[in-house]
Amino acid sequence: MCRDALNRKESCGGHFREESQTPDGEAKRDDENFSYVAAWEYKGESNFELHKEKLEFEIVHPTQRNYK
């Protein structure tokens, strides 16, 4: 989970990154680059391989949240 959070260059869910926020200070998503399910396969001695499964949204689409 930590490896995946460090790999994502966006703010999403419980992962807030200061460099990825809206002008209002809200979490800024990057759905174009990070719209996938991730699984990290252990390859031994601190070596992991990322496996991705693209998410397809047919009815409800991701949107930018604003809690203000």
C-alpha positions in Angstrom: 0.0 0.0 0.0 2.8 2.4 0.9 4.7 1.6 -2.3 1.5 2.4 -4.4 0.9 5.7 -2.5 4.5 6.8 -3.3 4.2 5.7 -6.9 1.0 7.8 -7.5 1.7 11.5 -8.4 -1.8 12.7 -7.5 -4.0 13.3 -4.5 -6.7 10.6 -4.2 -8.6 9.1 -1.4 -6.4 9.1 1.7 -3.3 10.1 -0.3 -2.9 13.9 -0.2 0.2 15.4 -1.8 1.0 19.0 -1.4 2.2 19.3 -5.0 -1.1 18.0 -6.3 -3.8 20.3 -5.1 -6.3 22.8 -6.5 -6.0 26.5 -6.0 -8.5 26.1 -3.1 -6.2 23.6 -1.4 -8.4 20.5 -2.3 -6.9 17.2 -3.5 -6.3 17.2 -7.2 -6.9 13.9 -9.0 -5.1 12.7 -12.2 -7.5 10.2 -13.6 -5.8 10.3 -17.0 -2.7 8.7 -15.7 -3.9 6.9 -12.6 -7.2 5.4 -13.4 -6.3 1.8 -12.7 -6.3 -0.9 -10.0 -2.7 -1.7 -8.9 -1.2 -4.9 -7.5 2.4 -5.1 -6.6 4.1 -8.5 -7.0 7.0 -9.3 -4.7 10.1 -10.3 -6.7 12.5 -10.7 -3.7 15.0 -8.4 -1.9 13.0 -5.1 -2.1 12.1 -5.8 -5.8 8.5 -5.4 -6.8 6.7 -5.4 -10.1 3.6 -3.2 -10.7 0.6 -4.9 -12.4 -2.2 -2.6 -13.6 -5.8 -3.2 -14.6 -7.4 -0.2 -16.3 -10.7 1.1 -14.9 -13.6 1.6 -17.3 -16.3 4.0 -16.3 -19.6 3.6 -18.2 -22.3 5.2 -15.9 -20.6 7.2 -13.2 -17.4 9.1 -14.1 -14.7 10.4 -11.7 -15.0 14.1 -10.8 -12.9 16.6 -8.9 -14.2 16.9 -5.3 -14.5 20.1 -3.3 -15.4 19.9 0.3 -15.8 23.6 0.8 
